[in-house]
Every structure is written in C-alpha cells, then in structure tokens.
C-alpha cells in the first residue's frame, strides 16, 4: 500500500529561453495592476531588473523597485522590505533573483498582509488573511524556492533559520528562463547547483516521501545529473542551464511534498556559526548523511535506483560492480556525489575551528532533521560531523 499523503498545489510553471517576456501577461492573469519588484543589487548590475521593469512599464503596469534583498535574509530584512512596500501602491509581488530575493518577498508579503513579526509565522498555516499574489523569477538554479510555500528567515538574535510556511504564500506563477542564469558567477552556479542536487537526493528519501514527491525528485535528479559536471567545469551551455533550472524547480516541488533531511539540518549550523555559504555547507555534509541513511534498506534501494540513471564514470567504476545488492549499488551513487563535490573545488574551511558539539546540539533543533529517514540524536549528529571533517573536537 502506498504511503498516505496530501498534495500541495504547484505554481503555474512557465519554462523556456526568453520567457521573461511573459511577465506582464502573468501579472494581468493574476488579477494585478501594479508590481513591487524585490531583487538585489547584483541583478541591478546584471540588467535583469531593468529588463523586467521595462517589460512591465511597456504594458502599462507601474513598478516599485526594491533592491535590498540580502543573502540569508533575517527578521530585520523582512521588516525593512515590508516598510518599503507599505509606501508603495501595488497589488502583486515579483521576486527576481535567488532564494534570498524570493524569501524576502514572501516574508514581506506575510508581514504586509497579516501583520506581526516573522517568528509569528514559524511553522505552517499561521497566516489568517490572504496574501498578495507572487510571481517568482529565479536567476539561479538552486533553491527551488519558486515552487515552495515557505519563506526561510533567520532570527536576528540566534541566527536560527525559521521555515515560515503557508499555502497562501506559494507563488501564483514561476517564470523559469534559463537565459537569466547566464550572468551568475561560476562560484554561484556551482554552489546553487550543489544545493539543488542535495534537494533532489534528500527529498527522495525523507520519512515523508510519497507517491507524488518521488517522481518529482527522480525527474529533478535526471535533469541535474545531466548537467552538473559541465556547470562545475564551465562554461555551461544554454541547454545545461535549462536542465539545471528545471531540475531545481522540480526538486522544489519534491521538497514541498516531502521535506528535506539531515544534510540540511547539519548544514545550517555551519552557516549560522561559521559563515559557510549554504550550498558549500550542504555539499560538505551530503555524502556523510547519505552513507548514514544507506544503512536503511528502503533508502539504499532508492539510491540504487537513482544511481542506475548515471553514466559509468571513474567514481562509479571504483565503487564496485552493479547488481550486487541495494546497499552496494547505493555506494556507487554516493561515490559519484563525492566526486561532484571534489571536482567543485570548494574553498577550504578551518576544520580545527569547528565546535562540533555545539553544531550537533544546534542540528537537533533544525526542522529538516525531523524528516530524515533514520532518526538522529545529538550523538548521531556528532558522528556525521566527524565523518565529514575528521576527528576534530
């Protein structure tokens, strides 16, 4: 008998090179007449915000531009965006950028329409009033936030990441234009690509996995695995960027229906305590978590199935023959992931400065860890960090 589940609806997805031109029509379709455009300074310099603004204004849709979205937005960032939105006349949010722009727009939407502070929405379904429509336009291929009903916002005091979700917060539509990802620096493309890959692999095996999330996760993995090595080696083609962007969005849909696991639970303390960029942190932890989870026969079978989708490369050949058993075949997938992370040439971190005990304690309170297929206690998180970084204290 398949596992019981209740699906969450998807935004309207519009995918293809050049589909940014559909933005004015989508605003009208959402019943809106004015836009509050949330982005960051980098996308101002890249010219994407100007293109979006020009398209909207040419269609007679006034635009208020807010370009102060920051990486890992905090409660203060959400409040600042809300304050700017209060002074504007509009009836539709447009988020242009990576996950931070989308999280900032969603958070401001909560506060503008429902009041209070972001910590009031920590959890799911706590907004009592309607939110304004949101159109999400990712310019990176990573977070999949365009397909999720959550805003990730850090507390100002503890830096804990709060997942603030509500069905009303999901985007009305997501515009997936791979041309917009061409301007991202290679370092950003690598880190967001690793993040997207972790989303596909974690959502495939969580304790909440189900008959709807599984095909999303597998399709996401197919697209990402087809292109991630060329993104790492650079330069990626438009076809590669399309695979990555669509894979990231599909992984976002998988997360929406099955959540994430311990790789994210262990990555967040690395970011909060030591400033390790999220994509870097989750890539460092993912192989150790996968090896831990592969001891579960059901998880090993899923890893083996995903590994069968890969071409045979050096890591797979070294990992041993196929058709030995689910556990052995799962190790082949993990070896491939380790190879992807190694080829990414991520900058070294000071392993000796890591407070593993404190990070493990933090990890026990991360919401994503609750959905890991193998339950974890503080001692298990310590073991995962030591596996990833050695025996540092």
MIKE-889293 format. One line per 8 residues: number of its first residue (from 0); their letters; for each residue x, y, z of C-alpha. Coordinates in nm, 4 decimals. Layout:
BEGIN
NUM) A) X,Y,Z | ...
END
This chain:
BEGIN
0) XXXXXXXX) 0.0000,0.0000,0.0000 | 0.1463,0.3414,-0.0932 | 0.2124,0.5856,0.1893 | -0.0775,0.8264,0.2610 | -0.0166,1.1885,0.1602 | -0.1924,1.5172,0.0926 | -0.0556,1.7071,-0.2065 | 0.0318,2.0732,-0.2139
8) XXXXXXXX) -0.0503,2.2566,-0.5370 | 0.2188,2.3761,-0.7723 | 0.2566,2.7280,-0.9057 | 0.1990,2.7731,-1.2747 | 0.5362,2.6914,-1.4317 | 0.6444,2.8747,-1.7477 | 0.9761,2.7376,-1.8766 | 1.1979,2.8204,-2.1721
16) XXXXXXXX) 1.4586,3.0615,-2.3050 | 1.3196,3.4136,-2.3222 | 1.0012,3.3528,-2.1221 | 1.0692,3.6635,-1.9128 | 0.8615,3.8367,-2.1823 | 0.5548,3.6603,-2.0369 | 0.5808,3.8558,-1.7106 | 0.3251,4.1299,-1.7913
24) XXXXXXXX) 0.0681,3.8740,-1.9065 | 0.1134,3.6742,-1.5860 | 0.0681,3.9854,-1.3724 | -0.2587,4.0570,-1.5543 | -0.3601,3.6915,-1.5268 | -0.3113,3.7123,-1.1502 | -0.5609,3.9999,-1.1477 | -0.2982,4.2597,-1.0569
32) XXXXXXXX) -0.2351,4.6113,-1.1857 | 0.0872,4.7168,-1.0068 | 0.4097,4.5416,-0.9042 | 0.6520,4.5577,-0.6110 | 0.9707,4.4066,-0.7541 | 1.2064,4.2523,-0.4961 | 1.5632,4.1871,-0.6124 | 1.9256,4.2523,-0.5152
40) XXXXXXXX) 2.1990,4.4902,-0.6218 | 2.3798,4.2254,-0.8252 | 2.0792,4.1778,-1.0508 | 2.0543,4.5533,-1.0931 | 2.4105,4.5481,-1.2271 | 2.3329,4.2463,-1.4472 | 2.0478,4.4381,-1.6088 | 1.7771,4.1812,-1.5333
48) XXXXXXXX) 1.5752,4.4134,-1.3111 | 1.5810,4.6803,-1.5798 | 1.4554,4.4297,-1.8385 | 1.1709,4.3172,-1.6145 | 1.0789,4.6756,-1.5299 | 1.0821,4.7791,-1.8956 | 0.8544,4.4901,-1.9931 | 0.6051,4.5787,-1.7204
56) XXXXXXXX) 0.6046,4.9523,-1.7846 | 0.5651,4.8970,-2.1593 | 0.2476,4.7042,-2.0746 | 0.1208,4.9895,-1.8578 | 0.1983,4.8185,-1.5263 | 0.3680,5.0510,-1.2744 | 0.6656,4.9091,-1.0847 | 0.8222,4.9920,-0.7477
64) XXXXXXXX) 1.1751,4.8537,-0.7270 | 1.3239,4.7207,-0.4029 | 1.6853,4.6070,-0.4477 | 1.7945,4.5417,-0.0887 | 1.7463,4.1655,-0.0654 | 2.0400,4.0073,0.1193 | 2.1751,3.6539,0.1397 | 2.0157,3.4552,0.4235
72) XXXXXXXX) 1.7502,3.7187,0.4998 | 1.6787,3.7959,0.8632 | 1.3744,3.9200,1.0509 | 1.5124,4.2727,1.0129 | 1.5463,4.2271,0.6358 | 1.1843,4.1132,0.6163 | 1.0685,4.4146,0.8178 | 1.2693,4.6568,0.6026
80) XXXXXXXX) 1.1127,4.5174,0.2859 | 0.7662,4.5413,0.4436 | 0.8266,4.9038,0.5376 | 0.9259,4.9885,0.1807 | 0.6222,4.8029,0.0475 | 0.3905,4.9973,0.2765 | 0.4884,5.3177,0.0998 | 0.4149,5.1745,-0.2463
88) XXXXXXXX) 0.0952,5.1261,-0.4420 | 0.0801,4.7747,-0.5862 | -0.1137,4.4502,-0.5710 | 0.1438,4.1911,-0.6801 | 0.4893,4.0929,-0.5560 | 0.7510,3.9905,-0.8128 | 1.0658,3.8234,-0.6775 | 1.3618,3.8312,-0.9151
96) XXXXXXXX) 1.6804,3.6537,-0.8079 | 1.7883,3.3581,-0.5987 | 1.6266,3.2120,-0.2928 | 1.7088,3.5184,-0.0847 | 1.5029,3.7505,-0.3056 | 1.2140,3.5057,-0.3006 | 1.2341,3.4537,0.0759 | 1.2439,3.8309,0.1295
104) XXXXXXXX) 0.9402,3.8873,-0.0921 | 0.7423,3.6064,0.0737 | 0.8347,3.7311,0.4212 | 0.7352,4.0891,0.3404 | 0.4094,3.9554,0.1985 | 0.3317,3.7831,0.5309 | 0.4052,4.0959,0.7311 | 0.2308,4.3419,0.4986
112) XXXXXXXX) -0.0931,4.1456,0.4725 | -0.1133,3.9738,0.8121 | 0.0962,4.1943,1.0439 | 0.3099,4.0832,1.3357 | 0.6687,3.9564,1.3193 | 0.8195,3.6725,1.1177 | 0.8537,3.4475,1.4211 | 0.4730,3.4541,1.4422
120) XXXXXXXX) 0.4672,3.2506,1.1184 | 0.7325,2.9951,1.2152 | 0.5684,2.6661,1.1203 | 0.2913,2.6200,0.8691 | -0.0514,2.7684,0.8038 | -0.0421,3.0566,1.0514 | -0.1492,3.3386,0.8177 | -0.5160,3.4191,0.8804
128) XXXXXXXX) -0.5648,3.6669,0.5930 | -0.4998,3.6366,0.2197 | -0.1562,3.7230,0.0837 | -0.0934,3.9202,-0.2348 | -0.0104,3.7185,-0.5487 | 0.3575,3.6450,-0.6047 | 0.5382,3.5786,-0.9315 | 0.8810,3.4188,-0.8800
136) XXXXXXXX) 1.1611,3.4556,-1.1354 | 1.4730,3.2583,-1.0360 | 1.8058,3.3758,-1.1774 | 1.9974,3.0885,-1.0184 | 1.9365,2.7146,-1.0364 | 1.9424,2.6113,-0.6750 | 1.6884,2.6724,-0.4028 | 1.3656,2.5781,-0.5793
144) XXXXXXXX) 1.2003,2.8446,-0.3628 | 0.9863,2.9414,-0.6607 | 0.7959,2.6153,-0.6103 | 0.7670,2.6229,-0.2312 | 0.5195,2.7819,0.0084 | 0.7884,2.8562,0.2675 | 0.9977,3.1642,0.3434 | 1.3271,3.0838,0.5161
152) XXXXXXXX) 1.4143,3.3680,0.7515 | 1.6852,3.3782,1.0202 | 1.6177,3.5075,1.3702 | 1.8022,3.8287,1.4433 | 1.9227,3.7063,1.7818 | 2.0104,3.3356,1.7460 | 2.0523,3.3185,1.3653 | 1.8290,3.0091,1.3684
160) XXXXXXXX) 1.6644,2.9580,1.0307 | 1.2862,2.9644,1.0619 | 1.0724,2.7942,0.7991 | 0.7622,3.0118,0.7737 | 0.5107,2.8374,0.5504 | 0.1546,2.8791,0.4389 | -0.0373,2.7552,0.1344 | -0.1224,3.1184,0.0585
168) XXXXXXXX) 0.2487,3.2025,0.0305 | 0.3180,2.9860,-0.2737 | 0.3834,3.1733,-0.5965 | 0.0993,3.2213,-0.8400 | 0.3494,3.1506,-1.1172 | 0.7183,3.0772,-1.1621 | 0.8995,3.2025,-1.4723 | 1.1901,2.9686,-1.5500
176) XXXXXXXX) 1.4048,3.1458,-1.8093 | 1.7494,2.9817,-1.8350 | 1.8847,3.2889,-2.0141 | 1.8647,3.4737,-1.6819 | 2.1131,3.2336,-1.5207 | 2.3892,3.3092,-1.7738 | 2.5162,3.6098,-1.5766 | 2.5678,3.4314,-1.2453
184) XXXXXXXX) 2.9349,3.3916,-1.1462 | 3.0744,3.0394,-1.1739 | 3.1058,3.0184,-0.7952 | 2.7342,3.0932,-0.7568 | 2.6403,2.8461,-1.0310 | 2.8430,2.5737,-0.8583 | 2.7073,2.6365,-0.5093 | 2.3451,2.6669,-0.6176
192) XXXXXXXX) 2.3832,2.3585,-0.8368 | 2.5139,2.1575,-0.5421 | 2.2237,2.2836,-0.3338 | 1.9727,2.1741,-0.5979 | 2.1377,1.8319,-0.6204 | 2.1105,1.7928,-0.2431 | 1.7412,1.8834,-0.2622 | 1.6713,1.6107,-0.5166
200) XXXXXXXX) 1.8653,1.3467,-0.3208 | 1.7276,1.4385,0.0226 | 1.3636,1.4798,-0.0803 | 1.3792,1.1376,-0.2485 | 1.4350,0.9558,0.0815 | 1.2751,1.1557,0.3648 | 1.0318,0.9954,0.6057 | 0.7569,1.1950,0.4304
208) XXXXXXXX) 0.8408,1.0678,0.0801 | 0.5329,0.9571,-0.1093 | 0.3934,0.8645,-0.4489 | 0.3817,1.2300,-0.5579 | 0.7176,1.3529,-0.4298 | 0.9133,1.0536,-0.5637 | 0.8671,1.1253,-0.9364 | 0.9438,1.4944,-0.8791
216) XXXXXXXX) 1.2683,1.4030,-0.7001 | 1.3684,1.1495,-0.9663 | 1.2943,1.3879,-1.2540 | 1.4890,1.6616,-1.0756 | 1.7853,1.4285,-1.0327 | 1.7777,1.3291,-1.4013 | 1.7985,1.6936,-1.5114 | 2.0621,1.7927,-1.2568
224) XXXXXXXX) 2.2846,1.4887,-1.3078 | 2.2796,1.5522,-1.6820 | 2.4360,1.8956,-1.6469 | 2.6025,1.9492,-1.3090 | 2.9506,1.8376,-1.4168 | 2.9529,2.0834,-1.7078 | 2.8347,2.3598,-1.4747 | 3.1295,2.2778,-1.2475
232) XXXXXXXX) 3.3856,2.2652,-1.5291 | 3.2280,2.5635,-1.7089 | 3.1186,2.7240,-1.9205 | 2.7718,2.5710,-1.9250 | 2.5612,2.5857,-2.2400 | 2.2078,2.7209,-2.2539 | 2.0904,2.3589,-2.2665 | 2.2854,2.2830,-1.9477
240) XXXXXXXX) 2.1406,2.5888,-1.7759 | 1.7919,2.4780,-1.8764 | 1.8463,2.1335,-1.7244 | 1.9747,2.2893,-1.4031 | 1.6932,2.5407,-1.3713 | 1.4193,2.2897,-1.4426 | 1.5861,2.0367,-1.2108 | 1.5999,2.2926,-0.9297
248) XXXXXXXX) 1.2308,2.3754,-0.9720 | 1.1277,2.0090,-0.9768 | 1.3370,1.9493,-0.6651 | 1.1494,2.2396,-0.5082 | 0.8221,2.0622,-0.5826 | 0.9639,1.7448,-0.4282 | 1.0598,1.9374,-0.1141 | 0.7152,2.0933,-0.0981
256) XXXXXXXX) 0.5636,1.7466,-0.0836 | 0.8243,1.5541,0.1180 | 1.0567,1.7994,0.3009 | 1.4350,1.7615,0.3488 | 1.6670,1.5734,0.5850 | 1.9845,1.5684,0.7912 | 2.2184,1.7168,0.5287 | 2.0302,2.0441,0.5677
264) XXXXXXXX) 1.9960,2.0032,0.9436 | 2.3755,1.9758,0.9717 | 2.4486,2.2433,0.7091 | 2.2517,2.5211,0.8777 | 2.4715,2.5326,1.1932 | 2.7798,2.5546,0.9698 | 2.6281,2.8640,0.8120 | 2.4978,3.0199,1.1328
272) XXXXXXXX) 2.8087,2.9600,1.3461 | 3.0901,2.9700,1.0931 | 2.9587,3.1641,0.7938 | 2.9920,2.8747,0.5479 | 2.7767,2.9519,0.2430 | 2.4723,2.7253,0.2392 | 2.5486,2.5409,-0.0859 | 2.9035,2.4780,0.0355
280) XXXXXXXX) 2.7849,2.3579,0.3764 | 2.5239,2.1167,0.2454 | 2.7676,1.9761,-0.0131 | 3.0192,1.9032,0.2637 | 2.7592,1.7158,0.4682 | 2.5620,1.5348,0.1969 | 2.7914,1.2318,0.1380 | 2.8216,1.1578,0.5111
288) XXXXXXXX) 2.4451,1.1781,0.5550 | 2.3847,0.9587,0.2502 | 2.6215,0.6923,0.3847 | 2.4413,0.7050,0.7199 | 2.0996,0.6754,0.5550 | 2.2038,0.3965,0.3177 | 2.2001,0.1552,0.6125 | 1.8210,0.1671,0.5760
296) XXXXXXXX) 1.7372,-0.0940,0.3076 | 1.4489,0.1114,0.1654 | 1.6727,0.4175,0.1308 | 1.9531,0.2088,-0.0211 | 1.7068,0.0830,-0.2827 | 1.6127,0.4411,-0.3766 | 1.9794,0.5425,-0.4006 | 2.0467,0.2355,-0.6157
304) XXXXXXXX) 1.7619,0.3314,-0.8495 | 1.8916,0.6872,-0.8837 | 2.2459,0.5626,-0.9313 | 2.1293,0.3490,-1.2223 | 2.0446,0.6740,-1.4059 | 2.4101,0.7832,-1.4080 | 2.6658,0.7174,-1.6818 | 2.9539,0.4985,-1.5651
312) XXXXXXXX) 3.2415,0.7302,-1.4753 | 3.5602,0.6818,-1.2723 | 3.3884,0.7092,-0.9332 | 3.1234,0.4544,-1.0291 | 3.3784,0.2125,-1.1669 | 3.5840,0.2331,-0.8486 | 3.2763,0.1827,-0.6330 | 3.2412,-0.1758,-0.7483
320) XXXXXXXX) 3.0123,-0.3810,-0.9723 | 2.6408,-0.3281,-1.0038 | 2.3764,-0.5909,-0.9319 | 2.5396,-0.6888,-0.6014 | 2.2619,-0.5539,-0.3840 | 2.0874,-0.2261,-0.2964 | 2.3460,-0.1256,-0.0355 | 2.6417,-0.1798,-0.2700
328) XXXXXXXX) 2.4664,-0.0029,-0.5580 | 2.3819,0.2866,-0.3245 | 2.7528,0.3329,-0.2545 | 2.8077,0.3921,-0.6251 | 2.5711,0.6898,-0.6176 | 2.7422,0.8240,-0.3054 | 3.0824,0.7875,-0.4721 | 2.9515,0.9917,-0.7663
336) XXXXXXXX) 2.8250,1.2637,-0.5298 | 3.1643,1.2715,-0.3577 | 3.3273,1.3127,-0.6975 | 3.0983,1.6021,-0.7895 | 3.1804,1.7776,-0.4620 | 3.5533,1.7142,-0.5096 | 3.5503,1.8477,-0.8669 | 3.3719,2.1589,-0.7453
344) XXXXXXXX) 3.7000,2.2646,-0.5787 | 3.5215,2.4334,-0.2902 | 3.7388,2.6657,-0.0805 | 3.8824,2.5024,0.2318 | 3.7324,2.5763,0.5716 | 3.9169,2.5854,0.9016 | 3.8130,2.2460,1.0350 | 4.0024,2.2978,1.3576
352) XXXXXXXX) 3.7816,2.5965,1.4437 | 3.4598,2.3956,1.4230 | 3.2771,2.3380,1.7508 | 3.1264,2.0026,1.6604 | 2.9441,1.9537,1.9905 | 2.7733,2.2920,1.9643 | 2.6831,2.2370,1.5987 | 2.5397,1.8946,1.6780
360) XXXXXXXX) 2.3272,2.0474,1.9517 | 2.2031,2.3094,1.7043 | 2.1316,2.0408,1.4452 | 1.8933,1.8592,1.6803 | 1.6665,2.1662,1.6667 | 1.6647,2.2055,1.2888 | 1.3233,2.1331,1.1431 | 1.4584,1.9404,0.8430
368) XXXXXXXX) 1.6246,1.6820,1.0659 | 1.2837,1.5627,1.1808 | 1.2202,1.4170,0.8347 | 1.5449,1.2260,0.7964 | 1.4678,0.8597,0.7175 | 1.6880,0.7445,1.0075 | 1.6077,0.9310,1.3315 | 1.9036,1.1205,1.4774
376) XXXXXXXX) 2.0085,1.2262,1.8264 | 2.2870,1.4671,1.9230 | 2.5449,1.1850,1.9276 | 2.4460,1.0878,1.5731 | 2.4967,1.4444,1.4542 | 2.8396,1.4474,1.6202 | 2.9248,1.1303,1.4270 | 2.8087,1.2872,1.0996
384) XXXXXXXX) 3.0261,1.5951,1.1519 | 3.3261,1.3792,1.2427 | 3.2676,1.1660,0.9366 | 3.2581,1.4780,0.7186 | 3.5524,1.6602,0.8798 | 3.7608,1.4027,1.0607 | 3.8029,1.3710,1.4371 | 3.8208,1.7410,1.5255
392) X) 3.6801,1.8261,1.8674
END
